[in-house]
Amino acid sequence: MVGVDIMGPLLWSTQQNEYLLVFVDYYSRWVEFFPMRHATAQNIATILRKEILTRWGVPDFILSDRGTQFVSSVFKEVCEKWRVTPKLTTAYHPQTNMTERINRTLKNMIASYVDDNHNKWDQFLPEIRFAINSAIQETTGVTPAELHLGRKLEGPMDKVLHGSNLTPDTTTYDVISHIQQLQSQVKESSRKAQHRQLRNYNKKRRDSTFKIKDRVWLRNFPQSSAQNKFSAKLAPKWKGPYRVLKSLGPVNYRIALESTGEDVRTAHVCNLKMCFPTAEQLEVQANKRLKEIFQETSDEEEFLGF
């Protein structure tokens, strides 16, 4: 499986690029970057065909968020022609795409080397890509190149190790120093990102599981509209209640509005909360009320006369 995501819009670079298209192989963690002037579905489909499918082969799946470019007919047509199955992340839960993690590492690395020249963010992309693909990943214990190519990427430092000592006066010294710094930053960013994600995950984690017919609240993601005089900041944070129709796995559920049965959608467990009173409590209350009604009708009424 290959993940794809768009980073941007960024500041217009000196090469007139504003977006960065990122691909990552889920098995090896091998990454590919492609700066773009415009993040159109046609540009993305062209890069996918020319730079990924025809160079590295055809994956079984390609995972993306629900951006308009990835649900467009142009993107779907390329996937269909090359027999790649497109998969989408759960709505409002793009963290399932591994490229989101790569993007955070990329931003930190780019920020470290652009200084105040933010319009040169695409200048060091080849070196950053080399550093990521040749750095040992904590999760796999090897470099992406070893899993992807079956060998390590040989860089300028490897040449130095087989030769004489490198002095600061040589022309390759800056290149080697630069790549060494990038590789160290990849390892540090990867380590920090994993610890941060684990900490945040454990902090917010609730072992919530829902059953069919459970009543739940759905986290609201409203969009502000000046035309309709609507502010998202003032909108309710949760909407519903909804009813659980089906469990699609350990984290995804099919739900529908309780009142009408409409607005059927798939929701991630992190965007759901139990609604009180629960379905069981409502059922108990309804049964109790029915019993009371039957008891009232069966009791003999006192005859008060004419």
FIDRENSE-553781 format. One record per residue: residue in one letter; x, y, z of N, C-alpha, C in turn. Coordinates in steps of 0.02 Angstrom, whole numbers, plus 50000, padded with zeros to 5 digits. Layout:
N
AXYZXYZXYZ;...
END
This chain:
306
M500424994050000500005000050000500445006250000;V500235011149962500585017549957500125023049983;G500395027550024500015033350048500205039450008;V499735043949998499865050149961499525055949997;D499855061649998499565067550031499865073750000;I499505079250008499735085749983499915090250041;M500515092950040500725097850090500665104850060;G500325109250094500245116050067499535118550075;P499415124550051499885128750013500435131650056;L501045131650028501625134650060501765141350026;L502275144750050502465151050019502735149649949;W502565153949902502815153149834503565152949835;S503855147649807504585147049806504875150849747;T505535151249747505875154649691505775150849625;Q505595144449631505455140449571504705140049557;Q504325144549590503605145249578503215139049599;N503435135749652503065130149679502705132249742;E502115129449752501705131249811501475125049850;Y501515119149820501285113049852501825107649848;L501775102849892502235097149891501825090749894;L501895086449843501545080049841501995074749871;V501745071149920502155066349958501865059349950;F502295054549932502115047449929502535043649979;V502245038650012502625034350058502385027150050;D502865022650047502725015450043502635012850114;Y502065009750128501915007650196502375002150222;Y502614997950177503044992450199503754994850217;S504054998550172504765000450181504865007350210;R504345011750209504395018750229504785022850178;W504875020350118505215024050065504765029950044;V505065035950036504675041950020504895044849954;E504425048249922504555052149861504205058849868;F504545064349849504255071049852504235074049782;F503705077949769503655081349705503345088349715;P503755093649710503475100349716503025101949657;M502495105649670502015107249617501825114649620;R501685117449563501425124349560500685124449578;H500325119549553499605119249565499415112149586;A499015111649639498815105149665498165102849632;T498195101849567497605099549530497595092049524;A497005089249513496945082049505497335079549445;Q497365083549392497735081649332498485081149346;N498755086149382499465086049399499635079949442;I499215078549491499335072949536499295066349498;A498805065649455498725059549415499325058449369;T499575063949340500155063449295500775061249333;I500895064149392501475062249433501415055049455;L500815052949475500715046049496500895041249440;R500695042849380500835038349323501565038449303;K501855044449296502535045049270503075043349321;E502965045349384503505044849433503435039049483;I502825036449490502725031049539502585024449505;L502035024049469501815017649440502305014949389;T502585019249347503035016849294503755016249317;R503905018549377504595017949403504645012549456;W504145012149500504185007549557503705001749553;G503255001849505502774996449499502094998449527;V501614993949520500924995449538500764992449607;P500564996549655500364993949721499654991149718;D499474987649771498784985149774498294990849791;F498504995149839498075000449862498465007049864;I498095012549858498375019149869497905022849916;L498165024949974497765027950027497855035450027;S497305039150030497325046450031496775049050077;D496795055550090496235058550125495665059750076;R495165063350098494575064350056494595071050019;G495205073350003495275079449964494955078849895;T494745084449868494395084249804494815081149748;Q495485082049753495915079249700495895071649699;F495825068649758495865061349763495185057849752;V494655061649753493995058649739493745060749669;S494185064149632493995066549565493985060749515;S493645061849460493595056749408494275055649374;V494685060849371495345060249339495785055449378;F495805056349445496225052049487495955044849486;K495305044149490494995037449490495125033849424;E495135037749369495245034749303495945031749298;V496455035449324497135032849323497185026449364;C496885026549424496895020649467496555014749434;E496015016049399495645010649366496055007749308;K496385012149269496785009749213497365005449236;W497665007349293498245003749317498064998549370;R497414997549380497154992349425497424993349497;V497394999549519497565001249588496905002949624;T496815000149683496195001449720496295007549765;P495935013049752495995018949796495615017849861;K495935019849916495615019449982495635026350014;L495115028150052495065034650083495095033950159;T495405038750192495415038850265494725040350291;T494595038550353493955040050385493865047650387;A493265049950376493125057150376493355060350442;Y493705065950436493955069750494494435065650537;H494745060650507495255056850544495815054950496;P496185059950468496695058550419497325055350448;Q497365054650515497975051950546498115044850524;T497605041450496497715034650473498195034350414;N498315039950381498765040250325499475041550350;M499935037050335500625037650360500975043950335;T500755046650278501075052650252500975058650298;E500455058550340500365063950388500965064350435;R501235058650455501825058450498502445060950460;I502505058750397503075060950356503045068550347;N502445071250338502375078450329502635082450388;R502505079950449502745083550508503505083450511;T503805077750494504535077350492504805082050438;L504475082150381504695086450326504695093850346;K504145095950378504095102950397504645104950445;N504805100550492505345102050539506015102550504;M506135098150457506775098050421506845103950375;I506305105550339506325111350294506425117750333;A506075118350390506135124350432506845125350457;S507195119850468507875120350495508375122950444;Y508205122450381508695124250329508505130250287;V507905132750293507725138650254507895145050290;D507975144650357508105150650398507555155750384;D507745161750363507245166950348507065167050274;N507375162850234507225162650162506695157450149;H506085158950169505545153950164505345152450092;N505545156650045505375155349975505865150449943;K506315147549984506785142449959506635135649991;W506015134550010505835128350045505935122150002;D505935122849935506025117049892506745115949870;Q507205119749898507905119449876508255113049899;F508095110649960508455104949987508045098449986;L507525098149947507095092249946507475085849925;P507915086049875508275079849857508705077249915;E509055081749950509465079650007509045076950064;I508465080150076508015077850129507735070950113;R507555069950049507305063350028507845058050037;F508455059650018509015054850026509115053250100;A509075058350142509185057350214508665052750244;I508025053850226507485049750254507535042550230;N507685041650165507715034850137508345031050158;S508845034550185509455031150205509555031050281;A509075033750318509115033850391508755027750420;I509045024850472508735019050504508085021150539;Q507545017550525506905018950556506825014950620;E506575018150672506495014650736505995008950731;T505475009750692504955004650688505184998350653;T505614999050602505844993250564506544990950584;G506944995550610507634993750629508124994050572;V507884995550512508324996150453508125002350414;T508495003850362508335009650321507795007950271;P507405012850248506905011550196507235008650133;A507845010850117508185008350057508305000950061;E508484998350120508624991250127508004987050114;L507424989450137506804985750126506544986650054;H506664992650027506384994349962506834991849905;L507494992649913507964990949860508364984649874;G508354982449938508744976649957509474978349972;R509634984749977510314986949992510294993850023;K510834995750055510885002450083511045007450027;L510835013650037511025018949991511735021150009;E512175020949960512865023049973512925030449961;G513095034150013513165041350008513895043450008;P514015049950007514705052450007515095050350069;M514765049450126515115047350186515405040250179;D515045035950142515295029150131515935029250091;K515985033950044516605034550005517185036750050;V517025041250097517535043750142517805038250187;L517345033850210517545028550256518045023750224;H518025023350157518485018750122519105022450097;G519155028850112519725032750089520075036350145;S520375041850128520745045750177520265050250216;N520515053150271520105057650312519885063750271;L519285066050286519015071850250519155078150288;T519465082850257519625089250290519115094450268;P519015099650310518535104950292518705108750229;D519305107850204519505111450144519265108150080;T519065101750084518865098150024518175100450000;T518045099549936517415102049907516805097949930;T516905091649948516335087449968516175087950042;Y516575091550079516475091850152515785094550169;D515585100050136514935103150152514355098450136;V514415094750081513875090150061513795084650114;I514355081650134514335076250183514075078850250;S514325084650271514095087550334513345088950332;H513115091450275512415093050266511975086850272;I512165081450238511765075350239511785072050308;Q512365072350341512415069450407511935072950456;Q511895079550451511435083350493510715081550478;L510555080750414509875078950395509685072050421;Q510145067250415510005060550439509895060550515;S510295064350551510205064750624509535067850640;Q509335072650600508695075950613508115071250597;V508185066950546507665062050530507565057450589;K508115054850617508065050250674507745053750734;E507965059850748507705063450806506965065150797;S506785067450737506085069150723505645063050726;S505895057450700505515051150702505405048850774;R505925049350814505875047250884505385051650922;K505455058250914505015062850949504295062050927;A504195061150861503515060450835503175054250863;Q503545048650867503245042550894503065043250967;H503515046351007503365047351078502775052151087;R502765057451045502225062351051501555059251032;Q501555055350978500935052150957500695047151008;L501165043351037500965038451088500685041951149;R501005047451169500775051151228500085054051216;N499995057251158499345060251142498805054951134;Y499005049351105498515043951095498285041151161;N498755039951207498585037251272498185042251314;K498345048751304498015053951342497275054351322;K497135053851257496445054551233496095047951224;R496465042551233496165035951218495615034151267;R495085032051240494545029251280494365022551248;D494375017351286494215010751258493475010251245;S493235014551200492525014851184492365009751130;T491865005951143491595001351093490835002151095;F490545001951037489825002951032489494996851000;K488874995751019488484990250992487964993050944;I487684988450905487144990450860486554993150901;K486274998650878485715002250908485935007050964;D486575007150982486805011851033486675019051011;R486525023251060486425030451046487095034051057;V487295037951007487945041351011487875048550987;W488335052751012488415059550986488975059450935;L488925063450883489435063950831489765070850836;R490435070850837490795077150840490635081350779;N490495087650790490285092150737490885095850708;F490925096350642491455100050607491135105250562;P490835110450590490495115450549490975119950512;Q490745122950458491135127550418490825134550423;S491235139450439490985146350445490755148850377;S490245153050378489975155850316489765163050329;A490135167750302489965174850310489315176450274;Q489195173050219488585174250180487965172550219;N488005166950256487435164750296487465167150368;K487955171450382488055174250450488115168650502;F488545163850485488635157950529489365157450549;S489485156750614490165156150640490265149150668;A490775145750643490915138950666491105138750740;K491415144150764491625144350834491035144350882;L490455146850859489865147250901489395141350892;A489565136850847489135131150833489225125650886;P488725121450895488785115850943489365111250924;K489705108650974490275104250962490065097150945;W489455095250963489215088450950488505088850920;K488335084050879487665083850850487395076850853;G486735076350848486405069850853485765070450895;P485585065250930485945058850933485875054550871;Y486375050250861486375045350807486285038350836;R486125033750793486085026650812486615022750773;V486935018050807487435013850774487075008550733;L487225008350668486915003450624487344997150616;K488004998250615488454992550601489154994250624;S489514989350648490224990150664490634988050602;L491054992650578491464991250519492174989150538;G492284987750602492944986050626493024988650697;P493634988550723493744990750792493674998250802;V493725002250748493725009550757493215013250715;N492895009950667492425013250622491725010450631;Y491225015050629490535013050638490095016450586;R489575012850565489065015650520488505018250564;I488325024550557487825027650600487305031350558;A486735032850590486205036650557485845040750610;L485545046250590485175050450636484605046550668;E484545047150733484025043450769483325045850750;S483255052350740482595055150730482295053450662;T482725053250610482465052350542482745046150506;G483295043450531483615037950496484035040250437;E484075046850428484465049550372485185051050395;D485565054350349486255056150362486675050050382;V486595044750343486975038550355487705039950336;R488165038350382488875039850369489315035050409;T489965035050391490465031250429490845036050474;A490915034350538491235038650586491775034850624;H492315038350640492855035350680492665035650753;V492895030750792492705030350862492915036550901;C493465039850879493695045750916493215051650908;N492765051350858492275056650847491585054950873;L491545049650915490905047450942490925047551019;K490355049151049490275048751121489595045751137;M489585041951190488955038851211488445044251228;C487825043051207487275047651221486875045051280;F486735049451327486345047651386485675051351385;P485115047951400485085040951420485265036351363;T485555030551381485755025751330485155022151301;A485275018251249484735014451218484425009551267;E484855006351308484605001651358484175005151410;Q484385011051432483995014851481483325016951453;L483325019051390482685020951358482225014951352;E482515009151336482105003151329481805001051396;V482205001551449481944999851516481385004651536;Q481495011051521480995016151537480345014951499;A480415013151434479815011851393479435005751419;N479795000351436479474994351463479114995751529;K479434999851570479135001651634478495005551624;R478505010051576477905014051562477345009651535;L477515004751492477005000151466476674996151522;K477084993851569476824990051625476344994251666;E476525000551676476105005051715475435006151680;I475465006751613474845007851575474385001751581;F474664995751574474264989651580473974988851649;Q474364990751700474114990251769473544995151780;E473595001051752473065006151760472415003851728;T472465000751669471864998651634471544992451665;S471954988351699471684982151728471384983151797;D471584988451833471314989751899470574991551894;E470164989151943469454990851943469364997951968;E468995001751931468875008751950468305009152001;E468375013552048467855014452099467245017652068;F466645014752084466015017352057465755022852102;L465705028852073465515034652113464765036052108;G464385032252070463665033352066463475038652015;F462825039652012462575044551963462505051351996;
END
